[in-house]
Each structure stands twice: as structure tokens, then as C-alpha cells.
Amino acid sequence: MEDEPQPPRNQLRSYPPVESWSDWVEHDPQAWPEKAERHYRLIPTICFNCEAACGLLAYVDKETGEIAKIEGNPVHPASRGRLCAKGLAIMNQLQSADRVLYPMKRKGPRGSNQWERTTWDEVLETFGARIRRAIREGRGEEVMYHVGRPGHDGYMERVLQGWGVDGHNSHVNICSAAARLGYFLWQGADRPSPDYANARCILLISAHLESGHYFNPHAQRIIEAKMAGAKLIVVDPRLSNTASCADSWLAPHPGTETAVLLAMAKVILDSGRFDARFMRQWVNWEDYEADGFVARGKTFEEFVTALRTHYAPYTPEFAERESGVPAEAIAQAAQDVADAGSRFASHVWRASAAGNLGGWQSARALVLLQALTGSMGTRGGLSPNSWDKFVPEPFRVPPAQERWNELLYPPEWPLSHHEMSQLLPHFLKEGRGRLDVYFTRVFNPVWTYPDGFSWMEVLRDERLVGLHAALTPVWSETAAFADYVLPMGLACERHDVQSQETQAGSWIGFRQPVVRVFRELEHGERVHYTYEANPGEVWEEDEFWTSLSWHIDPDGSMGIRQWFESQTEPGTPVSVDEYYGHIFDHSVPGLPAAAAREGLTPLQYMRKYGAFEVARDVYSVNEAPLSGADTTTQEGDLLSKDGRAVGVLVGGRSVVGYETPSRKLELYSTTMRDWKWPEFALPEYIRSHVGPAALAVAGGETAGPSGDGMPLVEWPTHARGDVLVLVPTYRLPTLIHTRNNNAKWLFEISHKNPLLMSSTDASRLQVRTGDLVKVHTEIGWFVISLWLTEGLKPGVVACSHHLGRWRRDRDEAIERWGSSVVSVEEPEPGKWMLRVKEATQPWTSSDPDSQRIWWSDTGVHQNLTFPVHPDPVSGMQCWHQVVKVEKAGGDDRYGDVFVDTALAHQVYLRWKSLCRPAPGPGDLRRPLWFARVARPAPEAYLMSPAG
Ligand code: SF4
């Protein structure tokens, strides 16, 4: 970062220079025209309003000691000083009058929303004793931590493994499980790292210029590439802002994207414009077996002929019939990709992957294009995320737990990526287990997940969930069903290290509690716990978990306390300074030297800059040499050490290769073959549950089941109307799930989510913009208003999922900038009706803006009406829905939601029946080479452990 160009003095600057951060002077805009100087200390930290981890610079007013504004951190290597609207809106969240400021304890029946203030000491005593008892009684798996937005890198794995508990649950299977599996099977790393900035052609199955994974760091690099002449191809049934910037917009029927990609692959294969040298060296073509052809012992040329034969059916004309995208457009896109050669970058994360049965194959097909063009690991190409995301060695690592929790990784989904979290309510209802202590952290499944009423049924039942603590900065629909609501810090109020694969290089960012650091640096105060400096008694996770671990094992006899004990002051809990100081001292290459050049410790350096660039221009890591000492055995080209593949011989050189069993890119997956899915060992097109064939069956045009064995839609008797596909996954650029809580600027910009419909469908249904329609799913319905657009494929309707928040009481502090007051009733067991009683309206608070709300429509909560659709392979929630849409009737009101949770359970059972459960080879629950969060000991992978 010392190379960062600095403009000469007396010129305009985009950002305050680092040397002035300890005393930055600006004129107070409120005092204008008087030039009143205000002095600030600028303290870097990391954004938490999405996963990109952009760098923030907090301006702390020296007079008030409060954060006056937030801007981008110019020395952050990924975001480079830029923030999106969500990042800037952190100020709203910090200053919101609706925050949770003190630990709260339920005082009425669960779910009744009656609370009283309690103390952190009481919380630690209560939870410490209960967890101690569960662990001592061998019920450790009844303790579960369930995280919505992670942003707390590595710490929770330590905590749970320190307790010896297999209890880490996440939100991944409603988010990215499908894409992860697709990428993982190819490269042994479950995320892509595209080098957009240097690409000549970029193919996005996403709306990356406005939203999506790491969108701010990615969008700025995509634009750089475009300005340098790169072609942009966007695949999306909706004309997103991103699609509107594309050179080619391909709008397939949802669920047919893989057919389009495989047709592109066929065009490249047939034209001979693939990189034969790369394929020969780096693709595991010798493992290939298909259509009676076995490649081992054959030539590469014979393999290519067999591959062409295999993909022969995927003609552009076939893809056109499936997707509706013209064959010429598909062929042209293939030529554009081939033209880019090794400088082709692509991305899918949610979109087709997250929407569809078999969506994981769209990631498989996309990487096939990368492999064909030889653009894996190249400048302008695509790398595994593990090359670019920097993961430091943590402070003291406890041993892996010896137990396997089937509520997290059940045997039916042995290849899931990762925990089958969307099914937790159904597992609990089926009696597969219970939760004695349940921590939810920044997690709001009642609102964010499909099938939210099933969550409510489970969360209110104290036999199934014994004690529930919601760790959250804000109130939410789920926190309402907790026993304790524990306030945790926002982005500027806690510690964490972050690194993401945002470019062809790696970096580490330091999230820190700004006011605490300000008081320590500016006034030399010693702040023992972060809640002493945060508003109210808002704490931070690191210190909470450390303190709780000491309460579980106060005398150290359980062997837990040792993992949370200071190494410099034995007998006392490890402090955040010691914990992060240890990481920065020992495991960030180059950081100690950079710090020493400034006369700082590594921790002081990170507190000053907030980020450190570890490596630039990271390419071709697969070609890194392997020394003889690194290997012990060789079998064919595969090099192993201690029974584990560590490298491969390529062109006569020993190199590390990829993190797969073959150490090559796995076009042919022996894992899929061996784990009961041989028909999907290659990238293939799986017909989606919302594809044209499924629609024809659902609409009664053809008889089921379809050839791909997809689960049939069984319509409730009340469902009427035209059969269409609902795409419920798209994101408004300024909103992102519950984390937008209390961001008034964002809700002023975006507050309604009408149902988008093409004019073709609207004229058939005889509806217009503003009309109410009733959308039927398999388990219920919702009523919403309509927005006609020419920017959506006919046959498809779309609705953004970031709106429709609700509260059951006017004074409940759940997102009052963007939620309605509703009644929630259950007239019969399992039959739920939600109806809007009162739209959002102004209210009185310490913020005068709460009296200035001019909007009333805050959207409709569609997710409640979606059943779980767990993909039988990846475990991904297949979000897209086959729906029936009709004009709303006289009794229907805007925002109405009806759900029958008995039907929801039936849909769960139908999808579960598609699974091919463990054990796999060797009596394993899961392939040993597959990633797993908080990985247990190898013995725990056995279905029938010895003894
Ligand atoms: S892209 Fe994400 S991390 Fe970056 S500023 Fe926006 S919300 Fe924050």
C-alpha cells in the first residue's frame, strides 16, 4: 500500500491522505456560511451490509466522540474507496432509534413479544449452565449456532470445536449451495474468482453490475474491462440494469440456462476453437467414461471425438427449443467466448443455480466453457477462490469434534453444500432431534427462508427448541420468537478479519469497533469490553463467545476453557488484542515487515489502515512446483503424501495442480459416479422443476411424470389461474435481506416489490399495471399488485424478495421504515393467514425523519408461500416456483398471505424422495475430500462407527 499513488499537494483529492487520518479537518456544513472547522479522527473498518467486505472509513468527531459519517477506505485493495448505497446507509443503522441496545429477556409466552431488560451476567450464567449440562450429559448436538450473515471469519468454528460440539448451521442452502457444488466438483474449491479487470469477454448469469456476490468490487472491475473493450454477455430472463449494459442479452426460459451453455460448449468443441494443450494437460480426460467409451489407455484425440459425440445433442437449435434463445445468438456468444481465449471470465452464484432443480449443473457447464478456452487460472480468466481468499492461521485451534450431527448434514443429502438448514423445521417435526440451546445470529428465517410458518410452528414450541437466543443488532420476525434478544454490533462496532476473492490477488481486512478504537487512540483509555464503548450495552461476538466459554467451563475441568485462555496472561480470558495480534504477527505474509517499516506492530498497522494487500497478480497457482520432499508416493501421474493426493506430474514437472482427487480439473467426476449419480458425472442439462416440460405438466397439457423424474406440482384445490414461472430471487440494488434494517435512505429509494409481468401475459389475463393478482403456490397464495414490463420473458413473472417486512404490533420495532402492521392468525392448526392491518406510516421518534415517511406500500412477503424444494444432489433450495396467477377477487386484499403447513410438509416429503442417501463408498456419510463447515474427525464420517 505504500506504493499507492498520492496526488501532489494543492490538487483535488478523492480521499483524505492517510497521514492526515489522525486529525482530519473539514468545515462544518451546518455552520455555513461561517467556516467552522471540525476535527475528525478517521478509523477504518469493514462493511457488513453484504458479503463483499468493502473497506469503510469512519469519521469520528473529536468533540462528540461519535461517528459523524462513513466513506470508503481508499487503501482497501478490493473496494478501493468506493461504497454502494448500502454501505453508506450504515449511518442510518448506527443512529436508528429502533436498535436493540440492551440484552432483553422474554417475560410473556414465547412469541408474545413481551420483554424486559436483563444483564450480560445473567445471560452468561443462564446459557453457560445450560450448555455445560448438555455437553456433560452427552447432548452436545442439542446446542446449535445458526448464522444468517457470517462475517465472523473462523471464530465460530473455533468456539464450537472448542466445546466439542457439531453444531454449526448456516444459510448456505438457501443461497449458494448449487453453485458451490458445481464449482467444487471441477476444482475442489467451491467459489469462482473471476479476473474481470483483465478479461476480454465476460459472461454473467447474474445482475453483477447492480447486485450479487461481491458486487461493488466486481462491478468496478467489470466496468474497467468494458472500458478497455471487453464484451459483456448477460444471461437473465429479466432485463436487469446489468443486462441493459450488455453487448448481448440472452433471455432464456428460467431453468434452461444449462442447455444454452452446453450448446455454446458444443459450438466451441465442433469448431476446434478450444485450447487442446490446456485440456490435455489440465483436464482429467483420462478418467472420462461415457456412452461406452473409456478414455484410459486411449489418445487425447480419441477422447475429443468421444466428447464431441457426447455433446452432439446439445445443438444451438435444441437449446433454442428449450430456452427460447435464438440459435444464432447462442452460436455468436460461443464465438465471442472463443475469441477471448484464455481471457474469458464468467460467474454464476445464485440466479439459475439457486432457482432450479439441477441448477448446480449451470456452474458445471459454465466451467466447461472456461476449461475449453483454457481460461482457468489465467490473466483475465477464472481461478478457484482458494487462490485469492486469504485465510490466516487462527489463534490456537481445538481438535475436530468426534460427533456428526444429522440435523445439519443428514444422510439423504451426502453431497450437500452445506448444512440442510432450510429443512430444520421439518427435521424437528419428524422427531429427528431437538434443540436444547439454539443461537440464531443475524438470522431471520421466519422472513428470509421459504416456508416461514413452519419455522414459526417450531420456534414457538418449547419442546422442540428449549432456549433460543437471537444475537442481532435489530428486531426481526424471528427475534420475536426468542427467549433472549442479545444486541450485537453493527459493522463499526465489533472485531473480525475478512478476506474475499474479489480479484486476482489476496488481501485481509480488519473490522474493528470504531468508537472503542477512537477512545483508545485519542484519549489513551483502556476499554476492557467493547460494550463499554458501543451504544447502550451492544456487545461483540468475539468477547461474548469467549466469556460464555469461560462460564461453561469455569474451572477448566471440561477442557474447554483452555482454548479461550490468554497465552501471555494464563488464567485470564484471551483479549481481542491478543487474539488478533497473534494472527497479524504470525500468519499474514509481509504484514510484520510493512508494520515495522512504520515503527508499528502488525496490530497497530491494521488498526491504522484497516486492510493489507497480501498478494497481487495471482495466476497459475496450479503450476507451482512440488519438491520431492512434498511427496511420498506416485501412482500414474498422481503424487501423494501420507495417503493424500498433493500434486500431479504435468509435462514432466511435479506441480501442485488443483484441490481435486485427480489434482486436475474434473470434467468427469468420479465422485458423482461413485456416489450414485453416474448420469451426472459430466456437465449435463437437468430439466428444471420450472422448465417448459414441467410447466406443461403443471398446466395439465401433458401427463407427468417428466423424463427427468422431477417432483410433480400438486395444486391445492383453491389454486386457479394461468400457469407461469415465478422468479422470486432477484435483488433490488439497494436492499439485501434483513440487514437493511433501519436504513431509512434505502427504504426511501426502494420500498415496493410489484409482480413484474410481460404485456403478452397481462393481456391474456386481462390485467394492467396496478391491478391486484393472486399468486398460487403449492402451499398457499399471496396477493400483490402488478407492474407490466417489456423487459421480462413471456411466461415468467418476477418479484424481488427483499421487501414485505411485517410486524404484529404498531409499536414493535421491526423495520418501521419498511414494514406493515399485520394480523397473523391460525384459524385451524397449520392453516395460517397473514393480513395487512396498517400500511407503513410516519411515527414519532428521536429522528425527525420518522415523521417524514411519504411511502406506504412496503411490499408483499412472498417467501412465506414457498415450500422447501431441496435439490437432491446439492441440497440447494430451488427457489423458482411454478405458480397459478389469477386476477384477485373481491375478498382479496393487498399483502394477503395464506399457507397450509401440512401441504408444506408433503412437498418436503416429495422432494426428499428424489434423494440417493449415504452411505457412499467405504460406508461414508460424505466424500472425505468434500469441504464441510467445522469439519469433524474422520471417524465421524463413518455411518457405522467402529465399536
Ligand atoms: S458492496 Fe456490500 S460490502 Fe460493499 S459497500 Fe455495498 S453493502 Fe457494503
Boltz pocket constraint, residues with backbone or C-beta under 6 A from the ligand:
constraints:
  - pocket:
      binder: B
      contacts: [[A, 47], [A, 48], [A, 49], [A, 50], [A, 51], [A, 52], [A, 53], [A, 54], [A, 79], [A, 82], [A, 83], [A, 84], [A, 85], [A, 86], [A, 87], [A, 88], [A, 214], [A, 215], [A, 216], [A, 217]]
      max_distance: 6.0
